[in-house]
Amino acid sequence: MKNFLIWLVKLPFVLIAIVLIVVLGVAGCVLSMLGVALTPVFGIGLLVLPVGLILLLAAWLIAKVL
């Protein structure tokens, strides 16, 4: 019974973490691809690329904690 209660308390946090991993991962991939695509064209891709990589790193760190 105690394990079940612990599992019920942890469940919402785990679900939120999984959603965050997916959202940050997708946003990181999109921004990284956008940064790679815009770098030769405008040069502003170098400003966008680190943001995408930071989001991917955040998703990876959350996944490691789980």
C-alpha positions as CSV (number, residue, x, y, z in Angstrom):
1,M,0.0,0.0,0.0
2,K,2.8,2.4,0.9
3,N,4.5,1.8,-2.5
4,F,1.2,2.5,-4.3
5,L,0.8,5.8,-2.5
6,I,4.4,6.8,-3.3
7,W,3.7,5.9,-7.0
8,L,0.5,8.0,-7.0
9,V,2.5,11.0,-5.7
10,K,5.3,10.6,-8.2
11,L,3.0,10.0,-11.2
12,P,2.1,13.6,-12.0
13,F,5.7,14.8,-11.7
14,V,6.9,12.0,-14.0
15,L,4.1,12.8,-16.6
16,I,5.0,16.5,-16.5
17,A,8.7,15.6,-17.0
18,I,7.9,13.4,-20.0
19,V,5.8,16.2,-21.6
20,L,8.7,18.7,-20.9
21,I,11.2,16.3,-22.5
22,V,9.1,16.0,-25.6
23,V,8.3,19.7,-25.9
24,L,11.9,20.8,-25.3
25,G,13.3,18.1,-27.6
26,V,11.0,19.1,-30.5
27,A,11.6,22.8,-30.0
28,G,15.3,22.2,-29.7
29,C,15.3,20.2,-32.9
30,V,13.3,22.7,-34.8
31,L,15.3,25.7,-33.7
32,S,18.6,23.8,-34.4
33,M,17.5,23.0,-37.9
34,L,16.3,26.5,-38.4
35,G,19.6,27.9,-37.1
36,V,21.5,25.5,-39.5
37,A,19.4,26.6,-42.4
38,L,19.6,30.3,-41.7
39,T,23.4,30.5,-41.0
40,P,24.5,30.5,-44.7
41,V,21.6,32.7,-45.8
42,F,21.4,35.5,-43.2
43,G,24.0,34.8,-40.6
44,I,21.3,35.0,-37.9
45,G,21.3,31.3,-37.6
46,L,24.3,31.6,-35.3
47,L,22.0,33.4,-32.9
48,V,19.2,30.8,-33.2
49,L,21.4,27.7,-33.1
50,P,22.6,28.0,-29.5
51,V,19.0,28.4,-28.2
52,G,18.0,25.1,-29.9
53,L,21.0,23.3,-28.5
54,I,20.3,24.6,-25.0
55,L,16.7,23.3,-25.3
56,L,18.0,19.9,-26.4
57,L,20.5,19.9,-23.5
58,A,17.7,20.7,-21.1
59,A,15.5,17.8,-22.5
60,W,18.5,15.4,-22.2
61,L,19.2,16.5,-18.6
62,I,15.5,16.0,-17.6
63,A,15.6,12.5,-19.2
64,K,18.8,11.7,-17.3
65,V,17.1,12.7,-14.0
66,L,14.2,10.3,-14.6
